[in-house]
Amino acid sequence: MSITLILGGARGGKSLRAEALAEASGLPVTYIATAPKIEGDQEWEERIEQHRDRRNGGWETVEEEINLCSAIDKATEEGRLVFVDCLTLWLSNLLYADRDVEQQMTLLCDRLSSCSGEVILVSNEVGMGLVPENKLGRKFRDAQGRMNQRVAAVADRVEFVAAGLPLCLKGDSN
C-alpha cells in the first residue's frame, strides 16, 4: 500500500505528473473525477474533456463529486491504483453542499490509512497567494490548507509540482 499526494498551483502540471506516475505503475487504474457538472459553462466542459482525452483508455473512470470516501472504498484493492483528481474540487463541492468539511476530511484520512492498494491524490496549493477578501474565500483557503496538511501526514510520498517540475517534499525522491 502506498499513498502519494501531488500538490501544486493551477495549470502547474500536477495532474500530468500524477497521470505519468499512474501510467508508470503498470497497475490497473480507477480514476475518480470530482469535477462538478456546470450547466452552460462551455469552457469548464472543455477543461473536463482535456482531462478525459489524456487518460489511458484502459482506465476505469468514476465520477463522484461528494461521496469520495465511498468511491475510494469501492475502488481500492491490492494490485490496483486509485487516482483522485482532485481534492480541491471535492472540497469546494462539500462546501457548496453545506457538508461538514472537517468530518469528511477525517473520514478521508481514515480511509487512506486503511487502503489496501495504491492511491494517488491531486490537490491544489492555494495558500501561497493573497489573503482572500471575503469570508467564504478565507474559509475555503483555510480548509484547503488543513486538508492538504492532513492528507500529507498520512501520505507516504508528497510532491509539489510547479512549472511541470516535481519537487519531492516527503518520501522517496525517485
N, C-alpha and C positions, 0 to 999 in steps of 0.2 A: 504494500500500500504506500502511496506517495501522493502528497498534495502540493501542487505548485500554484502560486499566486503571481500573476503578471499585472503589474501596475504601470500607469503612465497617463499622459495627458491625451486630450482629444486629437485624433489623427496622428498620433506619435508612433504607431506601428505595433501597439500591444497585441491587437488581435492577430496580425500577421505573424508575430513571434509565437503566440500561443498555438496558432494553426500549424506552424512549422514543427513545433515540439510534439504536437499530437500526431502529425504525419510520421515523424521520425520514430515514434514509439513502436510502430508496427502493429499496434493493438486495434481491435475494432473500437470505433468511437461512437458514443452517443453525444450529440451536440444539443445542449439545452439553450435555446434562444429566449431571452427575456424581453426583447423589444416589443412594446405595445403596438397595436394597430391604431393608426391615427387617421381617421376618415378625412379624405380630401387633401392630405398632405403628400403631394407627389414627390417632393424632394426626400421626405422620410422614407417613402416606399423605395426610391432609388437606392438609398443607403442600405436598406434591408436586402434588396436584390444583389447589390455588390457583395455583401457577405455570403449570401446563398450561392452566388456564382463561383466564389473562391473555394467553397467547401468541397472536399473529396466526395464524389458521387456515391461512395460506399458507406458514408457516414449516415447513421440514423439521426434524424432531427426531431426534437421535441420542442414545441413552442409553449412556454409556461411563463406567464407574466407575474404571478403571485405565489403559487404553491411550489416554490423552488425545492424545499426540503423533500416534499413528496416525490417530485420528479427525480431528484438525486437518489432517493431510496429505491425507486423502481429501476433506475438505470445502472446502479452500482453493483458490480460483481467482479470477482477476481478474474484477471485476464482481459478486462475491458477498461477503456478510458472514458471518463465522463468529462465533457468540456462545457463550461458555463460561460456564456458571453451575453450579458455582463452583469456583474453585481450592482453597478451604478444604476442601470435601468431598473433592475429589480427593486432597489431601494426607493427610487422615485415612484415606482408602481405602488409599493407599500404605503408610502406617504399619501399618495393620491387616493388610495382606497381606505385611508384612515386606519391602517393596521398598526398594531403595537410593534414598532420597529425594534425596540430592544429585545422583546421576546423572540421575534423572528431571527435576530442575529444570534441569540443564544441557541435556538434550535438549529440554525445552520452550522454553527461551530461544533455542536454536539454531534450532528450527522457526519460532518467531515472527520471528526476524531474517531468515528467508528466505521468509516468506509473500508470496504474490502478490496476495492480496485484503485486504479489511478484516477486522479482528479486534477484538472487544470481549470483555474478560475481567472477571469479577466475583470479588472476593476480600474476605475479612473482615480487618479490622484488629483483632488480638487483643492487641496489646502495650501497650494503654493502661490496663489494669486491674491487679489484684493479681498478684503472682508466684504461679503455681500451687503448691499444697502438695505435689504428688507429682512424681516423676521423669518419668513419661510426659507429664503436663501441661506441664512445663517443656520437654521435648523437642519437643512439638508447637508450643508457643508460639514457641520459638526458630526452628524450621524454617519456620513461617508467616512470621515476620518476615524471615528470609533470602530466602524465596521472593518475598515482596512487593517487597523491595528489588531483587532480580534482574530480575523482570518489569518493574518500574517503570523500570529502567535501559534496557531495550530498547524500552519503550513510547514512542510519540510524544506521547501525552496521558495524564495521570493525574488523576483526580478523587477527592476524598474526599467522601462523602455522609453527612450527619448530619441527622436530623430531616427527611429528604426534600429537603434543600437541598445542591446540589453546590458544592464549592469546588475550583477548578482549582489543582492543585499543579504541573503540568508541561504545557507546550504552549499552544496557542491557547485563550484564555479565552472563546470564543464558545459 
